[in-house]
Amino acid sequence: MYAVLKSGGKQYRVTVGDKIDVEKLPNAVGEQVTLSDVLMVEHEGQVTVGKPLVAGAQVVAKVVGAGKGTKVTHFDYRNKHRRRKTIGHRQQYTRLEIFGIEVRS
């Protein structure tokens, strides 16, 4: 059984036991999170696709940790204008462990 869910503008394919990094959530470490934006569910060969979401489906996860991603450096340069600018960014994320995929009819 697997599900495709949406979190932070991105889509993730998850099964029970997976650990995924999603954009930062306000939950503390150890808390349980219910993600209800489920786009697709597969169970025993039967695929259910939502329009746009699967009704009654949710993914239950636990917050395992949080951190920052790798640094992304952007260098802006304009020729003949003496303009140079360097910008760095590290995206914060929350690590989730998937505990269950629930589908209610």
N, C-alpha and C positions, 0 to 999 in steps of 0.2 A: 504494500500500500504506500502510495506517495501522493503528495499534493504540491501544487504550484501556488505560492502566495505572494502577495504584494506588500512591501514595507519600505517606506522612504523613497517611493518612486522607482524601486527596482523589484524584479521578480526573482524568486528563489524556488528551486525544486528541492523539497525536503522529504525525508523519511524519518521514522522514529529512531532516535539515537544520533541524528546528525547534529553538528555544531555549526552555526552560521554567524557571520558578522553582519549586522544590520546597522543603519545609521542610528546615532545615539537616541536612546529611549530614556524617559525620565524615571524609570524603575530602578530600585536599588538591587544590589547583588543578593541573590537568594530568593527574590520574589518570583511569583508565577505570573506569566504574561499570556493572555489569550489574544491571538491574532485572528480576526474574523474576515479579513480581506483575502478569501480563498478563491482563486480563479479556476482551478481544475483539481479533481480528485480521481485517482485510479484505485480501485479496490477489486481484487480477484479478477482482473482482466476487463472489468467494466469501467469505462471512462465517463465521467460526468463533467461537462464543461459548463461554466456559468455564463450568464448573460447580463451583466459582466461578472457577477459573483455567484458562487454556488450557494443556494439558500440552505441555511441550517448547518453549514460546514464551518469548522474552526480548528485552529492548530493551537495546542497547548504547549508552552515552552517555559523554561526556567532561565533566569538571568544568571549566567556563569561568571561574567566579568565585563570589564570595559577597558578601553585603551584608545590609542591613537594610531592611525595608519602611517604609511611611509610618507616622507616629505616630498611634496611636489613643488618643483621650482619653476617659476616662469620668468623669463628675461625679456623685457620689452626694449627694443632699440629702434630709434628713428635716425636714418642716415642724414647727414648734413644739418642736423638740428641740435646736436650736443645733448640728446635726450637718451638716458639709460635708466631703467628701473628694474629692480629684481624683487620678485614677490615669492614668498614661500607659504605653503599651506599644509596642515596635517589634519585630515578629517577624523573626527572622533567617532567611535563605533561602540556598539554593545554586542557582546557575544552571547548567543542564545543556544541552549540545548533543547532539542525537540523531544517532548515526552509523549505526545499523543496527537492523533488526527481523528477528530470526531465529525461524523456526518449524521444529521437527524433528518428523517424524511418528513 
